[in-house]
Amino acid sequence: MSTVLVVGATRGIGLEFVRQYAADGARVIGTFRHAQDADKLRALGARTLHLDALDPDSVAALGPHLDGQPIDIALLVAGVYGPDTADLTPPSREQFDMVMRTNVLTPMQLIPLLAQNLQAAQGKLAAISSRLGSIGLAADAQNWLYRASKAALNSVVKSASIELGARGVVCMALSPGWVRTDMGGSSAPLDVRDSVSALRRVIAAANRSHNGRFLNYTGEQYEW
């Protein structure tokens, strides 16, 4: 039985990962921020762990809670969108801190904590990024704070892939597409179930040749 850790498991893509992996018989560990959200994870059969991405002590406590348990798949899903801008509108310091701390700092804190767990299983680390994080594919300045955070996340994953890849861990940045979730909105063309099913196929098919890649949910490789 494989062990799957979902960081940011209580809504949208994260919750759907929990639902699908648990339904297929995986041992799923899902993190929650608010106590009232833990019950829906337990109802799906997941073990729950408290994690507040904006609290360094909470992040640091994750390692001891996992207690060296091998992790086959670690999914870093937690993220925020930030201000919806159409041009070079500068973010406030508070907006910048919220987006960058959640989307970049938290993965940088978590990946070292999970390294031994992933190495023990020769596992896979997948961070949920976005096509908007591709510098090479950028065609406008819309939502440039979110874009910058996902470009930074991609850099984090690439750096991690160099060190952890040598230890047998496959590290990838994944774009889920434009998905109908609270973040993606009701007009998004892709159902969350379809996105997650496709992402799971990409993860399942990944091998060492995929280490350090930025992949779409279709399996297409994106430019960094």
RODO-148163 format. One record per residue (C-alpha): residue number from 0; residue in one letter; x, y, z. Coordinates in Angstrom, 2 decimals. Example, Ala and Ser with C-alpha at 12.3 -4.5 7.8 and 13.67 -1.06 7.14 Angstrom:
BEGIN
0 | a | 12.30 | -4.50 | 7.80
1 | s | 13.67 | -1.06 | 7.14
# end
This chain:
BEGIN
0 | m | 0.00 | 0.00 | 0.00
1 | s | 1.43 | 3.37 | -1.04
2 | t | 1.49 | 6.36 | 1.31
3 | v | 0.41 | 9.72 | -0.10
4 | l | 0.85 | 13.02 | 1.72
5 | v | -1.36 | 15.90 | 0.57
6 | v | -0.38 | 19.33 | 1.91
7 | g | -3.37 | 21.62 | 1.53
8 | a | -5.98 | 18.85 | 1.51
9 | t | -9.23 | 20.47 | 2.58
10 | r | -10.49 | 22.05 | -0.62
11 | g | -10.28 | 22.03 | -4.39
12 | i | -7.48 | 20.05 | -5.96
13 | g | -6.04 | 18.90 | -2.64
14 | l | -9.35 | 17.48 | -1.43
15 | e | -9.87 | 15.70 | -4.73
16 | f | -6.41 | 14.13 | -4.48
17 | v | -7.39 | 12.80 | -1.05
18 | r | -10.71 | 11.47 | -2.36
19 | q | -9.22 | 9.68 | -5.36
20 | y | -6.14 | 8.20 | -3.72
21 | a | -8.13 | 7.00 | -0.70
22 | a | -10.77 | 5.45 | -2.96
23 | d | -8.01 | 3.50 | -4.70
24 | g | -6.75 | 2.11 | -1.40
25 | a | -3.75 | 4.32 | -0.71
26 | r | -2.79 | 5.31 | 2.82
27 | v | -3.51 | 9.05 | 2.66
28 | i | -2.30 | 11.74 | 5.04
29 | g | -4.01 | 15.10 | 4.58
30 | t | -3.10 | 18.37 | 6.24
31 | f | -5.68 | 20.84 | 7.48
32 | r | -5.45 | 24.39 | 8.77
33 | h | -8.81 | 24.74 | 10.53
34 | a | -10.08 | 22.07 | 12.91
35 | q | -13.56 | 22.04 | 11.37
36 | d | -12.07 | 20.85 | 8.07
37 | a | -10.44 | 17.74 | 9.49
38 | d | -13.67 | 15.74 | 9.70
39 | k | -14.23 | 15.72 | 5.94
40 | l | -10.75 | 14.27 | 5.44
41 | r | -11.36 | 11.58 | 8.04
42 | a | -14.68 | 10.77 | 6.38
43 | l | -12.72 | 9.95 | 3.22
44 | g | -10.43 | 7.64 | 5.19
45 | a | -7.44 | 9.96 | 5.51
46 | r | -5.20 | 10.42 | 8.50
47 | t | -5.12 | 14.10 | 9.37
48 | l | -2.33 | 16.40 | 10.49
49 | h | -2.62 | 20.05 | 11.44
50 | l | -0.48 | 22.39 | 9.34
51 | d | -0.72 | 26.16 | 9.14
52 | a | 1.48 | 27.20 | 6.23
53 | l | 1.92 | 30.67 | 7.71
54 | d | 3.07 | 29.40 | 11.10
55 | p | 6.77 | 28.32 | 11.10
56 | d | 6.29 | 26.28 | 14.29
57 | s | 3.39 | 24.40 | 12.72
58 | v | 5.45 | 23.65 | 9.61
59 | a | 8.42 | 22.50 | 11.67
60 | a | 6.20 | 20.12 | 13.64
61 | l | 5.27 | 18.15 | 10.54
62 | g | 8.53 | 16.21 | 10.52
63 | p | 8.13 | 14.74 | 14.02
64 | h | 4.48 | 13.91 | 13.30
65 | l | 5.55 | 11.84 | 10.30
66 | d | 8.21 | 10.14 | 12.44
67 | g | 10.34 | 8.84 | 9.59
68 | q | 7.43 | 7.20 | 7.77
69 | p | 8.28 | 6.45 | 4.12
70 | i | 6.22 | 8.60 | 1.74
71 | d | 5.66 | 7.38 | -1.80
72 | i | 4.05 | 10.58 | -3.07
73 | a | 4.18 | 14.04 | -1.48
74 | l | 1.84 | 16.58 | -3.03
75 | l | 2.40 | 20.25 | -2.21
76 | v | -0.97 | 21.73 | -3.13
77 | a | -1.53 | 24.58 | -0.67
78 | g | -1.51 | 27.93 | -2.39
79 | v | -3.18 | 31.33 | -2.68
80 | y | -3.91 | 33.48 | -5.71
81 | g | -3.52 | 36.99 | -4.36
82 | p | -4.76 | 40.18 | -6.04
83 | d | -6.44 | 39.88 | -9.45
84 | t | -4.64 | 42.46 | -11.57
85 | a | -4.64 | 43.18 | -15.30
86 | d | -1.45 | 45.25 | -15.48
87 | l | 1.59 | 46.25 | -13.45
88 | t | -0.41 | 47.24 | -10.40
89 | p | 1.98 | 46.97 | -7.45
90 | p | 0.89 | 44.63 | -4.67
91 | s | 0.78 | 45.82 | -1.12
92 | r | 3.38 | 44.48 | 1.27
93 | e | 0.68 | 42.43 | 2.97
94 | q | -0.43 | 40.91 | -0.33
95 | f | 3.14 | 40.14 | -1.32
96 | d | 3.94 | 38.53 | 2.01
97 | m | 0.79 | 36.37 | 1.98
98 | v | 1.33 | 35.03 | -1.55
99 | m | 5.08 | 34.52 | -1.32
100 | r | 5.02 | 33.00 | 2.15
101 | t | 2.30 | 30.53 | 1.17
102 | n | 3.38 | 29.65 | -2.36
103 | v | 7.17 | 29.76 | -1.98
104 | l | 8.40 | 29.87 | 1.61
105 | t | 6.25 | 26.98 | 2.82
106 | p | 7.49 | 24.55 | 0.12
107 | m | 11.07 | 25.64 | 0.90
108 | q | 10.45 | 24.78 | 4.56
109 | l | 8.63 | 21.52 | 3.87
110 | i | 10.85 | 19.91 | 1.24
111 | p | 13.87 | 19.51 | 3.55
112 | l | 11.57 | 18.10 | 6.25
113 | l | 10.18 | 15.50 | 3.83
114 | a | 13.47 | 14.55 | 2.18
115 | q | 14.22 | 11.51 | 4.35
116 | n | 10.63 | 10.25 | 4.17
117 | l | 10.70 | 10.46 | 0.39
118 | q | 14.15 | 8.94 | 0.13
119 | a | 13.06 | 5.98 | 2.27
120 | a | 10.35 | 5.16 | -0.29
121 | q | 12.31 | 6.31 | -3.37
122 | g | 9.24 | 8.45 | -3.77
123 | k | 7.94 | 11.35 | -5.82
124 | l | 7.50 | 15.00 | -4.87
125 | a | 4.98 | 16.98 | -6.92
126 | a | 4.36 | 20.68 | -6.33
127 | i | 1.22 | 22.16 | -7.86
128 | s | 2.38 | 25.08 | -9.95
129 | s | 0.66 | 26.81 | -12.87
130 | r | 1.24 | 27.51 | -16.54
131 | l | 1.27 | 31.15 | -15.44
132 | g | 4.54 | 30.38 | -13.66
133 | s | 6.33 | 29.76 | -16.95
134 | i | 8.59 | 32.69 | -17.81
135 | g | 9.10 | 31.34 | -21.32
136 | l | 5.36 | 31.19 | -22.05
137 | a | 4.41 | 34.54 | -20.49
138 | a | 2.44 | 36.74 | -22.89
139 | d | 1.06 | 39.45 | -20.58
140 | a | 1.43 | 40.93 | -17.10
141 | q | -1.93 | 39.80 | -15.73
142 | n | -1.79 | 38.65 | -12.11
143 | w | 1.93 | 39.20 | -11.99
144 | l | 2.28 | 38.53 | -8.27
145 | y | 0.80 | 35.05 | -8.63
146 | r | 2.95 | 34.47 | -11.72
147 | a | 6.07 | 35.50 | -9.81
148 | s | 5.23 | 33.17 | -6.93
149 | k | 4.75 | 30.18 | -9.21
150 | a | 7.93 | 30.97 | -11.15
151 | a | 9.72 | 31.03 | -7.80
152 | l | 8.09 | 27.74 | -6.82
153 | n | 9.31 | 26.22 | -10.08
154 | s | 12.83 | 27.31 | -9.20
155 | v | 12.46 | 25.71 | -5.77
156 | v | 11.40 | 22.41 | -7.35
157 | k | 14.26 | 22.52 | -9.86
158 | s | 16.78 | 23.11 | -7.08
159 | a | 15.28 | 20.31 | -5.00
160 | s | 15.43 | 17.96 | -7.97
161 | i | 19.20 | 18.34 | -8.19
162 | e | 19.83 | 17.32 | -4.59
163 | l | 16.97 | 14.88 | -4.04
164 | g | 17.23 | 13.34 | -7.49
165 | a | 20.67 | 12.07 | -6.53
166 | r | 18.96 | 10.33 | -3.61
167 | g | 16.39 | 8.57 | -5.77
168 | v | 13.52 | 11.04 | -5.39
169 | v | 11.67 | 12.34 | -8.45
170 | c | 10.74 | 16.04 | -8.10
171 | m | 8.27 | 17.71 | -10.46
172 | a | 6.31 | 20.93 | -10.84
173 | l | 2.83 | 20.23 | -12.21
174 | s | 0.27 | 22.51 | -13.83
175 | p | -3.30 | 21.33 | -13.15
176 | g | -4.83 | 23.46 | -15.90
177 | w | -7.55 | 26.04 | -15.33
178 | v | -9.77 | 24.15 | -12.91
179 | r | -13.23 | 24.87 | -11.52
180 | t | -12.41 | 25.40 | -7.85
181 | d | -12.78 | 28.27 | -5.39
182 | m | -9.53 | 29.64 | -6.78
183 | g | -10.15 | 28.89 | -10.46
184 | g | -13.75 | 30.10 | -10.47
185 | s | -16.92 | 28.72 | -12.00
186 | s | -15.99 | 29.65 | -15.59
187 | a | -12.89 | 27.46 | -15.67
188 | p | -13.18 | 24.78 | -18.38
189 | l | -11.71 | 21.83 | -16.47
190 | d | -13.52 | 19.81 | -13.81
191 | v | -11.44 | 19.14 | -10.71
192 | r | -12.02 | 15.39 | -10.95
193 | d | -10.68 | 15.30 | -14.50
194 | s | -7.68 | 17.46 | -13.64
195 | v | -6.71 | 15.33 | -10.65
196 | s | -7.23 | 12.07 | -12.54
197 | a | -4.92 | 13.34 | -15.26
198 | l | -2.34 | 14.57 | -12.75
199 | r | -2.36 | 11.18 | -11.06
200 | r | -1.60 | 9.52 | -14.39
201 | v | 1.34 | 11.88 | -14.90
202 | i | 2.63 | 11.14 | -11.40
203 | a | 2.18 | 7.38 | -11.80
204 | a | 4.07 | 7.36 | -15.10
205 | a | 6.93 | 9.52 | -13.84
206 | n | 10.37 | 8.00 | -13.50
207 | r | 13.86 | 9.36 | -13.00
208 | s | 13.83 | 10.90 | -16.46
209 | h | 11.04 | 13.21 | -15.26
210 | n | 13.06 | 14.55 | -12.33
211 | g | 13.34 | 18.33 | -12.47
212 | r | 10.62 | 18.78 | -15.09
213 | f | 7.68 | 21.19 | -15.32
214 | l | 4.71 | 19.22 | -16.68
215 | n | 1.16 | 20.01 | -17.67
216 | y | -1.67 | 17.74 | -16.51
217 | t | -1.64 | 16.27 | -20.03
218 | g | 1.98 | 15.19 | -19.59
219 | e | 3.29 | 17.92 | -21.92
220 | q | 6.56 | 19.47 | -20.75
221 | y | 6.45 | 23.24 | -20.25
222 | e | 9.23 | 25.77 | -20.57
223 | w | 10.48 | 27.11 | -17.27
# end
